Amino acid sequence: MRFTQHPLISSLLRSASFVVFALAVGLTPLTATAQLGTSLKNSAEWPKTDFTRISVDPASIFSGGPPKDGIPAVDEPKFVSQTEADGWIAETEPVVAVEINGKARAYPIQILMWHEIANDELGGVPVSVTFCPLCNAAIVFDRRVGDKVLDFGTTGRLRKSDMLMYDRQTESWWQQFTGTGVIGEMLDVTLKRVPATIVAWSTFKEVHPQGDVLSKETGHQRQYGANPYQGYDSLDQPFLFTDPVDPRLPAMEYVLNVSFDDQHRLYPLSRLKPTPVLNDEFAGRKLVILSVDGMNRSLDGGIISESGTTLSAAAFERVVDGRELNFELKNKQIVDRETGSQWNSLGHAVKGELAGKQLPATDGGVHFAFAWLAFVPQSEIYTP
């Protein structure tokens, strides 16, 4: 397994050595990090950040090594057609699919792997498409807060193995996994999430034939298509994760979360594999979980398109116009039993009585189990 191709990974190793050194000379992680915090307050790197406003334990923040913007966000995104992208995205490669106000766009993981944030506008909505490889967390945010439109960069710091972002307007720090400000002027502000799903490139094209694609013309030279975290999703212990791993699931188990207010359920993808169409009920809502096998794992092999495969999965409410639907797989097609209408894996009815209808997406995404349970430990776990 090789982890040194990426600037974050090589510096993570150096950071781990720093923690060992600190303990060896009698510094606790708290005092070591407090010294780091003091240097940050006096640093020209963060002239605007109000470090007196903080909601998290400073000891939980680690330097990943790269400085501010050492992993550069995509700030001036360019886009290409699906035909052009076919030349460099394999059919089974993962992309983040986002649809807003009838406009759809694919953000290839092979690009987000190296940049982690793309500041964009889609369907008239300013968004930040974020991906933390260490948590396998692809989360899209509406970047409007009040009358401000924020754009985001990387701090080079991690908390619970998840990246800390910052906005360039106030230089507040934000936890990517929750979308909440943890340091600075935007303390305790939470960004609105935009529904997004990691799917295979072929699925995106099937569902959104007119959707365009984030281009590799990012203004930076990177090994797009390569996975610098080779073998990461096979590890037992995530990098710079000091919390106890929840014993209910392996740390790197891929899980789909479904959330309604303060109620949360995790669906381990390994438990969904035998049932690609699962009718379920949670928090008083009727749900259907749709999954498709055969998408490359982003964090497995050295080349994403040659990596092992996993499921793409998404959850929807299965009530349309007040009518409860029950779904099944029939002749390899997703159909509802009530009308026999045919649906695709992203909840769109494509044939039959309900053609043109769309199932409401739930608030959820696919992440590593350790990451979700670190931030939302009260979650229940689905068992067939």
C-alpha positions as CSV (number, residue, x, y, z in Angstrom):
1,M,0.0,0.0,0.0
2,R,1.3,3.4,-0.9
3,F,0.2,6.5,0.9
4,T,3.0,9.0,0.1
5,Q,1.9,10.1,-3.4
6,H,-0.4,12.8,-1.9
7,P,0.9,15.8,-0.1
8,L,-1.7,15.3,2.7
9,I,-0.8,11.7,3.3
10,S,2.9,12.2,3.4
11,S,2.4,15.1,5.9
12,L,0.0,13.0,7.9
13,L,2.8,10.6,8.5
14,R,4.9,13.5,9.7
15,S,2.1,14.7,11.9
16,A,1.7,11.3,13.5
17,S,5.4,11.3,14.3
18,F,4.9,14.7,15.9
19,V,2.2,13.3,18.2
20,V,4.5,10.4,19.2
21,F,7.3,12.9,19.9
22,A,5.1,15.1,21.9
23,L,4.0,12.2,24.1
24,A,7.6,11.0,24.5
25,V,8.8,14.4,25.9
26,G,5.8,14.7,28.2
27,L,3.5,16.9,26.2
28,T,-0.1,15.8,26.2
29,P,-2.0,16.2,22.9
30,L,-3.9,19.1,24.6
31,T,-0.7,21.0,25.4
32,A,0.9,20.2,22.1
33,T,-2.2,21.4,20.3
34,A,-2.5,24.4,22.5
35,Q,0.9,25.5,21.4
36,L,-0.2,25.0,17.8
37,G,-3.3,27.2,18.6
38,T,-1.1,29.9,20.0
39,S,1.0,30.0,16.9
40,L,-2.1,30.1,14.8
41,K,-3.4,33.2,16.6
42,N,-0.1,35.0,15.9
43,S,0.2,33.6,12.4
44,A,0.0,35.8,9.3
45,E,-1.6,32.7,7.7
46,W,-4.9,33.5,9.6
47,P,-5.2,37.3,10.0
48,K,-9.0,37.4,10.1
49,T,-9.8,34.3,12.2
50,D,-11.2,34.9,15.6
51,F,-9.7,32.1,17.6
52,T,-11.4,33.2,20.8
53,R,-14.7,31.9,19.3
54,I,-14.4,28.1,19.3
55,S,-16.9,25.3,20.0
56,V,-14.6,22.3,19.9
57,D,-11.7,21.0,22.0
58,P,-8.5,22.4,20.5
59,A,-6.8,19.0,21.3
60,S,-9.0,17.4,18.7
61,I,-7.5,19.4,15.9
62,F,-4.4,18.1,14.1
63,S,-2.3,19.5,11.4
64,G,-2.4,17.4,8.3
65,G,0.8,19.0,7.1
66,P,-0.2,21.2,4.1
67,P,-0.7,24.9,4.9
68,K,-3.8,26.8,4.2
69,D,-4.9,26.1,0.6
70,G,-2.0,23.6,0.3
71,I,-4.7,21.3,-1.2
72,P,-6.2,23.9,-3.6
73,A,-9.9,24.2,-4.1
74,V,-11.3,24.5,-7.6
75,D,-12.4,28.1,-7.7
76,E,-12.9,28.7,-11.4
77,P,-14.5,25.4,-12.6
78,K,-14.8,24.6,-16.2
79,F,-17.1,22.0,-17.7
80,V,-17.2,19.6,-20.6
81,S,-19.8,17.5,-22.4
82,Q,-20.4,13.8,-21.5
83,T,-19.0,12.9,-24.9
84,E,-15.7,14.6,-24.1
85,A,-15.6,13.2,-20.6
86,D,-16.1,9.7,-21.9
87,G,-12.5,9.9,-23.1
88,W,-11.1,10.0,-19.5
89,I,-13.9,8.7,-17.2
90,A,-14.5,5.0,-17.1
91,E,-18.1,3.8,-17.1
92,T,-17.8,2.4,-13.5
93,E,-15.9,5.3,-12.0
94,P,-17.6,7.3,-9.2
95,V,-18.8,10.8,-9.7
96,V,-20.8,13.1,-7.4
97,A,-24.2,13.7,-9.0
98,V,-25.9,17.0,-8.1
99,E,-29.3,18.2,-9.5
100,I,-30.7,21.7,-8.7
101,N,-33.7,23.3,-10.3
102,G,-33.6,20.9,-13.2
103,K,-29.9,21.3,-13.9
104,A,-27.6,18.3,-13.3
105,R,-23.8,18.1,-13.1
106,A,-21.2,15.4,-12.4
107,Y,-18.1,16.1,-10.3
108,P,-15.7,13.2,-10.8
109,I,-14.1,11.8,-7.7
110,Q,-10.8,11.5,-9.6
111,I,-10.7,15.4,-9.5
112,L,-12.2,16.0,-6.1
113,M,-9.6,13.5,-4.7
114,W,-6.9,16.1,-5.3
115,H,-8.8,19.3,-4.6
116,E,-11.4,18.4,-2.0
117,I,-13.6,21.5,-2.7
118,A,-15.1,22.9,-5.8
119,N,-16.8,26.3,-5.5
120,D,-19.5,26.4,-8.2
121,E,-23.0,27.6,-9.1
122,L,-25.6,25.2,-10.4
123,G,-29.3,26.0,-11.2
124,G,-28.8,29.5,-9.9
125,V,-27.6,28.3,-6.5
126,P,-24.0,28.9,-5.3
127,V,-22.6,25.6,-4.0
128,S,-19.5,24.0,-2.6
129,V,-19.0,20.4,-3.6
130,T,-16.7,18.9,-1.0
131,F,-15.0,15.5,-0.7
132,C,-13.0,14.3,2.3
133,P,-11.1,11.2,1.2
134,L,-10.2,10.2,4.7
135,C,-14.0,9.9,5.5
136,N,-15.2,9.1,2.0
137,A,-17.6,12.0,2.6
138,A,-19.0,13.7,-0.5
139,I,-21.2,16.5,0.8
140,V,-22.6,19.5,-1.1
141,F,-23.5,22.8,0.6
142,D,-25.4,25.9,-0.4
143,R,-22.7,28.5,0.3
144,R,-25.1,31.3,1.1
145,V,-25.3,32.6,4.7
146,G,-27.7,35.5,5.2
147,D,-26.7,38.1,2.6
148,K,-23.2,36.6,2.2
149,V,-22.1,34.2,-0.5
150,L,-19.1,32.3,0.8
151,D,-16.4,30.4,-1.0
152,F,-14.3,27.8,0.7
153,G,-10.8,26.5,0.9
154,T,-8.9,23.9,2.9
155,T,-7.2,24.8,6.2
156,G,-4.8,21.9,6.1
157,R,-6.2,20.7,9.5
158,L,-8.2,17.7,10.5
159,R,-10.6,16.9,13.3
160,K,-11.8,13.3,13.8
161,S,-10.0,12.5,10.6
162,D,-12.3,14.9,8.7
163,M,-11.1,18.0,7.0
164,L,-11.7,21.5,8.4
165,M,-12.6,24.0,5.7
166,Y,-12.5,27.8,5.9
167,D,-14.5,30.5,4.2
168,R,-12.4,33.2,2.6
169,Q,-14.8,36.0,3.6
170,T,-14.4,35.7,7.4
171,E,-11.7,32.9,7.6
172,S,-14.0,31.0,10.0
173,W,-13.3,27.3,10.2
174,W,-16.0,24.7,9.3
175,Q,-16.3,21.0,10.0
176,Q,-16.9,19.5,6.6
177,F,-18.8,16.5,7.9
178,T,-21.4,18.6,9.6
179,G,-21.2,21.8,7.7
180,T,-21.0,23.8,10.9
181,G,-18.7,26.6,11.9
182,V,-16.4,25.6,14.7
183,I,-14.0,28.5,15.0
184,G,-14.4,32.2,14.2
185,E,-17.2,34.7,13.3
186,M,-19.4,31.9,11.8
187,L,-19.3,29.8,15.0
188,D,-22.3,27.5,15.2
189,V,-23.7,28.5,11.8
190,T,-24.7,25.4,9.8
191,L,-24.7,25.4,6.0
192,K,-27.7,24.1,4.2
193,R,-27.0,20.7,2.5
194,V,-27.9,20.1,-1.1
195,P,-28.9,16.5,-2.0
196,A,-26.0,14.6,-3.8
197,T,-25.2,11.0,-4.5
198,I,-22.0,9.2,-5.5
199,V,-22.9,7.1,-8.5
200,A,-21.1,5.4,-11.3
201,W,-20.4,7.5,-14.4
202,S,-22.7,5.3,-16.5
203,T,-25.6,5.8,-14.0
204,F,-25.2,9.6,-14.2
205,K,-25.3,9.5,-18.0
206,E,-28.4,7.3,-18.0
207,V,-30.3,9.5,-15.6
208,H,-29.0,12.9,-16.7
209,P,-28.2,12.7,-20.4
210,Q,-27.9,16.5,-20.8
211,G,-25.8,17.0,-17.6
212,D,-22.3,18.4,-18.0
213,V,-19.1,17.4,-16.1
214,L,-16.4,19.2,-14.1
215,S,-13.4,19.5,-16.4
216,K,-9.8,18.4,-15.6
217,E,-8.8,22.0,-16.6
218,T,-8.5,23.1,-13.0
219,G,-5.5,25.3,-13.3
220,H,-3.4,22.7,-11.5
221,Q,-1.4,19.7,-12.7
222,R,-2.4,16.5,-10.8
223,Q,-2.5,12.8,-11.5
224,Y,-6.3,12.7,-12.2
225,G,-7.5,9.1,-12.2
226,A,-4.9,7.9,-9.8
227,N,-5.7,7.2,-6.1
228,P,-3.0,8.5,-3.9
229,Y,-4.6,6.8,-0.9
230,Q,-4.1,3.3,-2.3
231,G,-5.5,0.6,0.1
232,Y,-6.9,3.2,2.5
233,D,-10.4,1.7,2.7
234,S,-8.9,-1.7,3.8
235,L,-7.2,-0.3,6.9
236,D,-8.5,-1.1,10.4
237,Q,-7.6,2.4,11.8
238,P,-8.2,5.8,10.0
239,F,-5.4,8.3,10.0
240,L,-5.2,10.8,12.9
241,F,-8.5,9.4,14.4
242,T,-8.0,9.3,18.2
243,D,-11.5,8.5,19.3
244,P,-12.5,5.0,20.1
245,V,-13.9,3.3,17.0
246,D,-17.6,2.4,17.5
247,P,-17.5,-1.4,18.0
248,R,-20.8,-2.0,16.2
249,L,-19.2,-1.7,12.7
250,P,-15.8,-2.0,11.2
251,A,-14.2,1.5,10.9
252,M,-14.1,1.4,7.1
253,E,-17.5,-0.1,6.5
254,Y,-19.3,1.9,3.8
255,V,-22.6,3.0,5.2
256,L,-25.6,5.0,3.9
257,N,-27.1,7.3,6.5
258,V,-30.8,8.3,6.5
259,S,-31.6,11.2,8.8
260,F,-34.8,13.0,9.9
261,D,-34.3,15.7,12.4
262,D,-32.5,14.0,15.3
263,Q,-33.2,10.5,14.3
264,H,-30.6,8.6,12.3
265,R,-30.2,5.1,10.8
266,L,-27.2,3.6,9.1
267,Y,-27.5,1.0,6.3
268,P,-24.2,-0.9,5.9
269,L,-23.7,-1.4,2.2
270,S,-22.7,-5.0,2.8
271,R,-26.2,-5.6,4.2
272,L,-27.9,-4.0,1.3
273,K,-26.1,-6.1,-1.4
274,P,-28.6,-9.0,-1.3
275,T,-31.6,-6.6,-1.5
276,P,-31.0,-3.9,-4.2
277,V,-34.6,-2.6,-3.7
278,L,-35.4,-2.4,0.0
279,N,-38.8,-1.1,1.2
280,D,-38.4,0.1,4.8
281,E,-39.8,2.4,7.4
282,F,-38.0,4.8,9.7
283,A,-38.9,7.7,11.9
284,G,-42.5,7.4,10.7
285,R,-41.5,7.7,7.1
286,K,-42.0,5.1,4.3
287,L,-38.6,4.6,2.6
288,V,-37.1,2.8,-0.3
289,I,-33.3,2.2,-0.5
290,L,-32.1,1.7,-4.0
291,S,-28.6,0.3,-4.7
292,V,-26.6,-0.7,-7.7
293,D,-23.5,-2.8,-7.6
294,G,-20.4,-2.4,-9.7
295,M,-19.1,1.1,-8.9
296,N,-15.4,1.5,-8.4
297,R,-14.2,2.1,-4.8
298,S,-12.5,5.5,-4.7
299,L,-9.9,4.5,-2.1
300,D,-8.9,1.0,-3.1
301,G,-6.5,0.5,-6.0
302,G,-3.8,2.8,-7.3
303,I,-6.0,3.6,-10.4
304,I,-9.6,4.3,-9.5
305,S,-11.0,2.8,-12.7
306,E,-9.2,-0.5,-11.9
307,S,-10.2,-0.6,-8.2
308,G,-12.6,-3.1,-6.6
309,T,-16.3,-2.3,-6.7
310,T,-18.9,-1.5,-4.2
311,L,-22.6,-0.3,-4.3
312,S,-23.9,3.1,-5.0
313,A,-26.9,3.7,-2.8
314,A,-29.5,6.3,-2.1
315,A,-32.6,6.5,0.1
316,F,-36.0,8.1,-0.9
317,E,-39.4,8.5,0.6
318,R,-41.8,6.2,-1.3
319,V,-44.9,8.4,-1.2
320,V,-45.9,10.2,-4.3
321,D,-48.9,12.6,-4.4
322,G,-50.0,11.1,-1.1
323,R,-49.9,7.6,-2.4
324,E,-47.6,5.0,-0.7
325,L,-45.7,2.9,-3.2
326,N,-44.0,-0.4,-2.8
327,F,-41.0,-1.2,-5.0
328,E,-39.5,-4.4,-6.4
329,L,-36.9,-5.5,-8.9
330,K,-38.7,-7.2,-11.9
331,N,-36.8,-8.3,-15.0
332,K,-33.9,-6.3,-13.8
333,Q,-36.0,-3.1,-13.7
334,I,-37.2,-1.2,-10.6
335,V,-41.0,-1.0,-10.7
336,D,-43.7,0.0,-8.2
337,R,-46.3,-2.7,-7.5
338,E,-49.2,-0.2,-7.4
339,T,-48.9,1.2,-11.0
340,G,-46.2,-0.9,-12.6
341,S,-44.3,2.3,-13.5
342,Q,-40.5,1.9,-14.1
343,W,-38.0,3.9,-12.1
344,N,-34.3,4.5,-12.2
345,S,-31.9,4.2,-9.3
346,L,-32.0,7.9,-8.6
347,G,-35.7,7.9,-7.9
348,H,-37.1,9.1,-11.3
349,A,-40.1,7.4,-12.9
350,V,-39.2,6.9,-16.5
351,K,-42.1,4.8,-17.9
352,G,-45.7,4.1,-17.1
353,E,-48.4,6.0,-15.3
354,L,-46.1,7.9,-13.0
355,A,-43.5,8.8,-15.7
356,G,-42.0,12.2,-14.9
357,K,-42.5,11.9,-11.1
358,Q,-39.6,11.9,-8.7
359,L,-39.3,10.4,-5.3
360,P,-38.2,12.9,-2.5
361,A,-34.6,12.3,-1.6
362,T,-33.8,11.9,2.1
363,D,-31.0,13.7,3.9
364,G,-28.2,11.1,3.6
365,G,-25.0,10.0,1.9
366,V,-22.5,7.2,1.9
367,H,-19.5,7.5,4.3
368,F,-17.1,5.4,6.3
369,A,-18.8,4.1,9.4
370,F,-16.2,5.5,11.8
371,A,-16.7,9.0,10.5
372,W,-20.5,9.0,10.8
373,L,-20.5,7.4,14.2
374,A,-17.9,9.8,15.5
375,F,-20.2,12.8,14.8
376,V,-23.6,11.1,15.3
377,P,-23.0,8.3,17.8
378,Q,-26.6,7.9,18.7
379,S,-27.4,6.4,15.2
380,E,-29.2,3.1,15.0
381,I,-27.9,0.5,12.6
382,Y,-30.1,-1.5,10.1
383,T,-30.1,-5.2,10.5
384,P,-32.1,-7.2,7.9
